Amino acid sequence: MNQPLAGHKQVEAFGPDEDYLGDEEIEYITLDLGPVEPTLVPSSSTYRLIGLDTPTPFLQLSGTVFKGRHENLLGTELLFTESTENHERSRRTVRHVANTEKRVAFKQVELIAKPSTEDEEVDPEVAVGTASGKKVEKSCDVASQNEAMDIEPSLVNE
């Protein structure tokens, strides 16, 4: 067995996992839904956010589906929350929570069932609107995301 460098000792086994656990790192991003119905977000009691760590995350709010893309901001957004220590009713107080330089911009998409034949396996397609018609792109990621959202494979129209 080779000798380790001077001043170092060789270990045969690692200690318990607790010895190697580091600090958690929290990262904030903002979700930009664009122009949506003003009552959509407040009236939605639940949401589904799928694939946040992928290039195209999907968000579902009360049956409305959004397709997103990651953006790096030129500046920094400051994130605040309303303070619970509100002594005066006429004034709102906020406290700083975090800063972020990342945003996910979402666009509302419409899911349409894709006609299928019995002989071929159904693959979802993403239909991207263009001036001359529709350009269709194959996407395996959409299949797994649609299944996770309990949506049948379909066409996504932007």
Secondary structure by P-SEA (a helix, b strand, c coil): cccccccbbbbcccccccccccbbbbbbbbbbbccccccccccccbbbbccccccbbbbbcccbbbbbbbbbbcbbbbbbccccccccccbbbbbbcccccbbbbbbbbbbbbbbbcccccbbbbbbbbccccbbbbbbaaaaaaaaaacccbbbbcc
